């Protein structure tokens, strides 16, 4: 499954829950999605809290999936082609001069 198909599946799920409705208590606005993305990313970090080097992989996979779903949704509702954005960023990074810390 590619990014476009994953995004479509994510939209089907969100629509099935009614979260795209304006009156939804879980309204899927860019601001709300940005907050949710940050919360889920923090949950990934929480798995490593207190110097745990090897978190439970099932828990990590679940949290990474949450981050991925919010990322796909945020890109989609804001009209950003995530695949193109990632490829552009990689190209920019390949050409970037990474300075070594002194």
N, C-alpha and C positions, 0 to 999 in steps of 0.2 A: 504494500500500500504506500502511495506517495503522499507528500504534504497536502496536495489538493484533496485527495480522497479522505485523509485524516480530518481535514478541516470540514469537509461535508458531513462526515460522520459525527463530529463534535457538534455541528449546527443541528443535526437531526436530534441528538440527545437534548440539547438545550431547549430547542423548540418543543420537544415532547414534555418537558417540565413546565412550559409556559413562562420561562425566564426572559423571553424577548418582549413580552407584553409590557407596555408602559407602566401599568399598575402593579407589576410584579414586585414583591418584597426583595427579590434578588435580581433587580434590573441590571441588565448586562451593558452598562455604559462603559466607555473607555476608562473613566476614572475608577469605577468599581472594579473593572477587570485589572487595572494597574495595581490597585490595593490587593486584590486577591492573588495576583502573581507574586507580589512581594511577600505576602503571608505564606504562600506555599514554598517560596524559595527559602524563607526563614525556617520552615519545617524541615527542609533538607539539611540546613545547617544544624538544626537542633539534634539531628541524628548523630552528629559528630561532637556534640557538647561534652565537656568533661574529658576531652582527649581520647574519645573512643576512635580508634583508627579503622576499625572494621565494623560498621553498623550492620544491622540485620538487612540483608540484601533485598528481601521481599518488601520491607518497609521503605527502603531507599528507592526501589523501583516504583512503588506506589506514589511516593512524593514527587519523584521526577516526572511521572506521568501527569500528575496534577499541574506541575509547572508547564509541561509541554502543552497540555490542553488550554490553559489560560493564555499561553503565548500564541498559539494558533488562533484562538478566538480574538484576542486583542488585535493581532495583525489583520485579521479578516474584517472586523467591524470598523477599523480605521482605514480600510482600503489599501493596506500595505501588502505587497506580494512578498511574503516571508522568504520564499526560496530565492528570489532575485536579491532581496536585501542581504541575505546571508552570503550569497556569491559575491556581491559587490563589496561587502565588508572583508571577506577573505582576500579578494584582489587588492584592496586597500592595505590590508595587513601584510601581504606578501611584499608590497612595495614600501612598507614603512621601515624607517631606520630605528631599530630597537636599541636604545642606549643601555649599556651595562651600568648597573649601580656602581657608584664610586665610593 
